[in-house]
Structures are given as structure tokens and as C-alpha cells.
């Protein structure tokens, strides 16, 4: 039960080496939405079936996207804050981007979202407004019960270039980022945006929206980031995080990993505002020893004043 009027049920079906998880959503008029995930034991889950089957479904399904109340467990947040101390940051994920919400909900994915968006623009303008307001209400609810965390975090699944184009990103995502960044600052918290993919065509817009920290800064071929160029152009407006190539961390020799880490620090650490990290998620098969080695290299070369040279 997620509210007095909205019910949610889940059935889990085991099939050989994988788990199929089926969610049944019931709305106030007893309309049923079904969402199916496949979750292999040794891989990430993926969607087989999304709940919104036709445009008309959005009207009822949005009640699940924007529930009227929030369950914020302050004790869990504060325990994480206490245990983390100075060894890291406590980041509260408040939302994905707008196209993440649309594409992950709509059967047919991106193509059907585009059809809905262009055939019913006024509806999605209103939905966009509800999305922004709901996210701000969640932020307010969090800060009402605790301030013991370091930052707000916004993720990205589908709203990346070239899945959508820069024009759509500027139309739908930048207004959202601008409002919630301003709202985060009202509570004295920075906003951390995880924007994977190609960002060079939209990074100016992200900086102008007031975003405080941008990651993961993927280099080609997965992204298009030249870390040194980004640091020179935006280092006084954006804190930067990431850029260590995950393939090098997974398959590289210790020497190659060291050269990669040193290069990132050389390009972006001068003057502060850089957090060494990977260019998106660490590959499943990455040796844990390599991750520990990257951490040791960060301590070795990341102490100020920075004197490391490229390579």
C-alpha cells in the first residue's frame, strides 16, 4: 500500500537462473497496470513490459508517479551520515530526469514517448510542472526531518545525448534542473547531476542552470568529454567528477591504471573542484584490487598542492 487510494502488489516468479518480477499497480478506479522486470542472477535487471500501454493511461498512472505523501526515514539518513564521517559524502537521490520518467513508464519506449509528446503537448507541459513540484516537495520533506546529508542527487537513465537531442534536453530538462538547483540552494545543499553520454553540446546549459557537480564525464567512445577542455572552460562554475575509463580500470595493467589516474588529476585537479571517479559504472568483472589501487593512487597523487605530471 503506497497511500489510502493507491495499491501496489508484486509477484516474483523464479525461472531457472533468472528471476521475473511482475508488479501490479491498481489505481483509484481499479485500473491495473503491469510492469515486468527480468533480473538475472549475474547481471543488471531490465524491463520487459512497461505499465503505460496507451496515452490515456498516463492520467491514472501519474498518481503512482506523484504520490501525495513521502515516507522519509531520517534515522537511516543520519546513521549513514554518522558512519561516513569525513571518509565520503552522503548523497540523497531525489529523482531522475523527466525523460527517464517518461521512457521507463511507457510501453514502446522512446518512440511512443515521442508520439505522445508531440500529439499531446499541453498534457505533458502540465505533467512536467507536476514533476518539478513533486520533486521539490520531496526535497522539502527530507529537509524537514533532517539536514544531516551532504547533497541532493539527480540521476540519468534515458535523458542523454544522443538518445534525445540537445533541443529536447534544453526544453524539458534544463528548466527542471534550474528550479531544483535553486531549491536545493535554499536549504544550503549542492545539486549533483549524473549525466552520462555526450555532454559537450549541453554542458554550457547545465552550468547556466546552476548545477554544482557534474559526473561521470565519459570520454570517447561512450561520451565526448575532453577533461582538460571542460576544466578550462567550466572549472570555475562546475565541480567535476569522474573520467577514469571503466575499461582501463577493468582490463588495464596496474601501470595503465596509474597513467589513467595521473592524467585525470593532471587535467582537472588544479585549483580544486575535482573528484576522481570512474566514467560511469564500474564493470561487473572489474577486479576489486584495481578499485583499491585507484583509491591508493588518488591518495598518492591527489594531495595539494598538485604536482603530478601527465602520463
Protein Blocks (a to p, Z undefined) as FASTA:
>chain_A
ZZfkbccddddddehjbccdddddddfkopacdddddddfkbccddfbdfblbfklmmmm
mmmmmccbdcddfklmmmmmmmnmmnbccdddfbdcfklmmmmmmghijmlmmmmmmmmm
mlmmmmmmmmmmmmmmmmmmmmmmoccbfbdcdddfklccfkbcfklmmmmmmmmmmmmm
mmmmmnopacddddehjfklmmmmmmmnopabdcehiacfkbmcdfklmmmmmmmmbcce
ejiafklmmmmcfklmmmmmmmmmmmmmggpjiacddehjadfklcfklmmmmmmmmmmm
mpccdfbdeZZ
